Amino acid sequence: MTVPDAKRLKALEEENTRMKKSLAETLLEQAVTPRGASTKVVRAPARREVVRWMCGRGLTERCALKVMGMSASSVRYRPAPNRNAELRNAMTTLAARHPRYGGQG
């Protein structure tokens, strides 16, 4: 075997390895996708849950994000705590007691 033949063989082996990895990822993606694609998931919290479920089934986060069409920052987002709950309850109570205060009467 000559040097060019050895280089060609090595390049073919590397390409074969890449192709096998790509095929394995595609097959895993197809095996996991039916749950995410069976119904249209619109809201972000539901889509986050589907991405986490896919990751739990062996799909990488990046691949699951690509399948769901989401960004990584939207999956890792943690909503801020609601600091105005008491104020909202007081306003709702006041509006129920005085309906004209809402400006709709």
N, C-alpha and C positions, 0 to 999 in steps of 0.2 A: 504494500500500500504506500503510495507516494504522499508527500506532504499536502498537496492540494486536495487529494482525496480524503485525507484525515480531517482537514479543515471543513470540507463540504459535509462529511459525516457528522462532525460535531455541530455544525450549523443546523443540519436536519434534525438531529436529536433535540436541540434546544427548541426548535420550532414545534416538534412533536410534543414536547413537554408543555409548551404554552397552549397548544391546541387541546391537549387532554385537560388541562386546568380550566380552559374556557368552556369545554363541553361539560365538565363536572359542575361548574357554576351554573350553566344554563339549565342542566337537568334538575339541579337542586332548586333553582328559581321556579321552574315549571311545577315542581312537586309542591312547593310552598304557596305559590300564587293563587290557587283556586279560592282559598278563604278570603283573600284580599280582593279578588276580582269578582266574586260571586254576587256581591251587591255593591252598589256605588257608595263609597264611604266619602261623605262630604265634609263633615265637621273635623276640625283639627284634632281634638282629643280622641276621636274614634280612629283616625288615621294613625295617630301615635301608638295606640293600642295594637293596631294591626302590624305596624313596624316592629314593635316589641315582640309580638307573637312570632313573626317571621324570624327574628333574631334568635328566639328561643328554639326554633326548629333547625338551626344550623346555618342560616343565611347570614352573611355579614351585614352590618348596619348600612354600609355604603350601597350594597346591592339592594337591600330592602327599601332604602330611600329612593333608589332609582326606579324600582318597580312601582312604588306608590306616588312618585313624582313630588317628593317633599325635599326640603333642605334639612341639613343636620341641625341647624339652629332652631328650627321649628319643632324638632323632636325633643331636643334637650331643654326647651322652654319650660320654666316653672312659673305659673301665674303668681302674681303678688297677692298677699292676703288682703281681704276686703276690710278696709279700715272704716268704711262709712256705713256699716250695717245698722248701727244704732240710729244714726241720722236718717237713713232711709226708712226705718221702721217708724220713727217719729213723724216724718213727712207723710207717710202712708196713712197713719192714724189721724193726723190732722186733716188730710184731704178727705178721708172717709167721714169725719165729723162735720166738716164744712165743705160741701161739694163745690161751692162757687169759688173757693180759693184757688182751685185749679185753673180757672179762666175758661172753663168749658160751658159754663151755665148761663 
